[in-house]
Amino acid sequence: MAVELSTRTRSGHAAPTTFSTMRFPAGEAHVKVAAPSSEQHDADPGELVEIATLRGTSGDDLLVLGMWADAVRQRGSRSVALVPYLPGARQDRGIPFGAKVYADVLNGFHIDQVVAFDPHSPVIVGLVDNLTVVASDRIVRDEVVGAPGTEQRYQGIIAPDAGAVARATAAADACGLPVFRAEKHRNPDTGKLDGFSCEPLPETGRFLVVDDICDGGGTFMGLAGSTGLPKERLGLWVSHGVFSGRAPQLAEHFGEIVTSDSYPAQNPVEGLRTVPLTPYLTEEIR
């Protein structure tokens, strides 16, 4: 199962947990509540914070999360769900309104705090109750580029399209670097993708493409080709690495590819580096 459970006190110290996940033979999700140890028996449930970490989008795991939330509520402890990849964030319009469907599921669990990482759409941010959002700019600075005043590994940030400009600009500001804009071009008659362009880049230095999600990677490969740069001068950061389809070919275009562990990658990508999110998410627990 992709739901990981832990417990801490309100002061932030680790504590033993009495919860574990299981499934009945027919497949229903369940959470077992073990008999408390002497240490747990003496603890005030109201002083405990129960934490569940959900990675990916499995509906079965969402049901496990709901069972856990009910058990925590009945025990009288505080519930915090770390949901780094907020499901439904790309389904933020149309029929069905997927973002609201997923948000309604999460809201129905009555979790005291939900912590997500760099959601794709601001729409879902307004739909999920008790939500705390962790942005990607600090992680890009600390884990990929380096802080201003240090020996930085990149000399600029590239926004791959209009939708990524705000995210890339925030990362560039955090790193004290310039941001360069790229664009997708579509055929006005067919609406199909017709190529890419990028602002002129300096003749030297390495540049990091920053975006939130990578599926098959076609946009990033097209962008890399439009820059005219060799892979040694290009890196890619995506907050959520789905890496479906042709994504392994990204390694032919980027010298470094970095993502978080918010989503279990569908395909292996040569040289991929994964940044653990738990330290960043748990900092936001109230």
Secondary structure, DSSP 8 states (H G I E B T S, - for coil): --EEEEEEETTS-EE---EEEEE-TT--EEEEE----HHHHHS-GGGEEEEEEE-S--HHHHHHHHHHHHHHHHHT-EEEEE-SS-TTTT--SSSS-HHHHHHHHHHHTT-SEEEEES-S-HHHHTTSTTEEEE-SHHHIIIIII--TTS--S-SEEEE-SGGGHHHHHHHHHHHT--EEEEEEEE-TTT--EEEEEE----SSS-EEEEEEEESS-HHHHHHHHHHT--GGGEEEEEEEE---TTGGGGGGT-SEEEEESSS--SS--TTEEEE--HHHHHTT--
